[in-house]
Structure formats: structure tokens, C-alpha cells
């Protein structure tokens, strides 16, 4: 079996040289080998697929779009209370929220 394309649908191509399959050397293409016979440093043809991270980027952007907005006035008020040593959260509420976060 040859590892180059000389035509599509049985038609001959006007190209002067055939297209080589990725992962094979020119010597492999001339020999008609798909597994390769070159040195071990040359890449070998395989049945592998590489997927991009486009889906992960899209998912992250959707999560960011639906994330709650930051209430800057509340954040600055809490920071001021913490800095002054007057911030006293209800510890029962804190414990309840921690328990819910651990369960999920």
C-alpha cells in the first residue's frame, strides 16, 4: 500500500510530486511502508488523535459569564471591618456553609 496521495477519486493530480502522509519519511514513502523503516528518531505513523483545548476554553468562558458579580462596596466594607478588628461573623452560619461546601 502506498503512503502518498496521487489523485482524488481516481483522477490523476496535476501535482508533480505526491503528497506525503504525516509521520513518514521520504524513504518510507518511496518504499511504500506505513510503519517506517528509518532510524528510531524519525516519527512513526500511528492511529492517534490530538484534540485541542478549545472546548475547555469555551466551558471556562461560559462559567465566567455566569459567575456572580463582585459587590465592591460590600468587599471594601468587610475589608475595613477586618482591618479594624471589628468583623465578627456568625460562627453558626460559617459552620453551616462549610458543611454544605464539604458535602457538594
C-alpha positions as CSV (number, residue, x, y, z in Angstrom):
1,X,0.0,0.0,0.0
2,X,1.4,3.4,-0.9
3,X,1.5,6.1,1.6
4,X,1.1,9.1,-0.7
5,X,-1.8,10.7,-2.5
6,X,-1.5,10.9,-6.3
7,X,-5.1,11.6,-7.1
8,X,-8.6,12.0,-5.6
9,X,-11.4,9.8,-6.7
10,X,-9.2,8.0,-9.2
11,X,-8.4,11.2,-11.1
12,X,-4.7,12.0,-11.6
13,X,-3.5,15.1,-9.9
14,X,-1.7,17.9,-11.7
15,X,0.9,18.0,-9.0
16,X,4.4,16.9,-10.0
17,X,5.1,15.3,-6.6
18,X,2.6,13.2,-4.5
19,X,1.6,14.4,-1.0
20,X,3.2,12.6,1.8
21,X,1.4,11.2,4.8
22,X,2.4,12.9,8.1
23,X,4.7,10.8,10.2
24,X,6.5,9.1,7.3
25,X,9.9,9.9,5.8
26,X,10.5,10.3,2.1
27,X,12.3,7.0,2.1
28,X,9.3,5.3,3.7
29,X,7.0,6.9,1.1
30,X,9.2,5.6,-1.7
31,X,9.3,2.1,-0.1
32,X,5.5,2.1,0.4
33,X,5.8,1.4,4.1
34,X,3.3,2.8,6.6
35,X,5.2,1.6,9.6
36,X,8.5,3.2,8.6
37,X,12.0,1.7,8.3
38,X,14.1,4.7,9.1
39,X,16.0,5.4,12.3
40,X,14.3,5.4,15.7
41,X,14.5,9.2,15.8
42,X,12.0,9.5,13.0
43,X,8.3,9.6,13.9
44,X,6.3,6.5,13.2
45,X,2.8,6.5,11.7
46,X,0.2,5.6,14.3
47,X,-3.5,5.6,15.0
48,X,-3.6,8.6,17.3
49,X,-5.6,11.7,17.6
50,X,-4.7,15.0,19.2
51,X,-7.6,17.2,20.5
52,X,-7.3,20.9,21.1
53,X,-8.4,22.6,24.3
54,X,-11.0,24.7,22.6
55,X,-13.8,23.0,24.4
56,X,-12.2,23.7,27.8
57,X,-11.7,27.4,26.9
58,X,-15.3,27.7,25.8
59,X,-16.5,26.0,29.0
60,X,-14.3,28.3,31.1
61,X,-15.7,31.4,29.4
62,X,-19.3,30.2,29.9
63,X,-18.6,29.7,33.6
64,X,-17.0,33.1,33.9
65,X,-20.0,34.7,32.1
66,X,-22.4,33.1,34.6
67,X,-20.3,33.8,37.7
68,X,-21.8,36.3,40.2
69,X,-20.5,39.8,40.0
70,X,-18.3,41.2,42.8
71,X,-20.0,43.7,45.1
72,X,-17.1,46.1,45.6
73,X,-18.9,48.2,48.2
74,X,-19.5,45.1,50.4
75,X,-15.9,43.8,49.9
76,X,-14.4,47.2,50.9
77,X,-16.7,47.3,54.0
78,X,-15.7,43.8,55.1
79,X,-12.0,44.7,54.5
80,X,-12.3,47.7,56.6
81,X,-14.0,45.8,59.4
82,X,-11.3,43.1,59.3
83,X,-8.5,45.7,59.4
84,X,-10.2,47.5,62.3
85,X,-10.7,44.2,64.2
86,X,-14.4,44.6,64.4
87,X,-15.5,41.9,61.9
88,X,-17.5,39.3,63.9
89,X,-19.2,36.7,61.6
90,X,-21.9,34.4,63.0
91,X,-19.9,31.2,63.6
92,X,-23.0,29.0,63.2
93,X,-23.6,30.4,59.7
94,X,-19.9,29.9,58.8
95,X,-20.1,26.3,60.1
96,X,-23.3,25.6,58.1
97,X,-21.8,26.9,54.9
98,X,-18.6,24.9,55.4
99,X,-20.7,21.8,55.9
100,X,-22.7,22.4,52.7
101,X,-19.5,23.1,50.7
102,X,-17.9,19.8,52.0
103,X,-20.9,17.7,51.0
104,X,-21.0,19.0,47.5
